[in-house]
Amino acid sequence: MQRLRTIQFTALLVFSMQPSAANPATELNWSSVHLEGMTLQLVSPKAKGDSEELHFGKGTMSATYCSGGMCTGPLTVWKIENNRLKVGYAPTEGDVLVEFTAKKLVLRHPDGKVFVYSIISQSGT
């Protein structure tokens, strides 16, 4: 019985030490994030072999999307408005900031999908 309790305690301890996932219902304020000069790389969700990289300049964003050996690199505008990241010339509701750390940024799109990006470079902060 003592061994079972030790195993349960150890399992509880290990589980509690794991980093918690972002709560998709959370909404953080964009004021803590300095996007200008930041480069992000999509971690998930993405299909095998696909990649997405976003670079935020002063008011413009370059995006490189690769799939099936073909890449495209559009340039568009971005802004933070009403605590939402809005991208493009006809922005919709915008993305909600769910989590922000030194190494990752998590967004929730208006359709509810959650996207995780690693921060691969950050300048101008």
Number of C-alpha atoms within 10 A of each C-alpha: 6 7 8 9 10 11 12 12 12 12 12 11 11 10 11 10 9 8 7 8 7 15 11 17 11 11 16 16 14 18 9 8 14 13 24 18 15 19 21 22 20 20 17 14 11 13 9 8 9 14 17 19 19 21 20 21 15 11 13 16 22 17 19 15 16 15 14 10 7 8 13 11 13 11 15 14 17 21 18 15 12 11 16 22 20 19 19 13 9 7 13 12 14 19 23 24 22 21 19 20 10 9 12 16 21 22 24 21 15 13 8 12 11 20 18 21 21 19 20 15 12 17 10 8 9
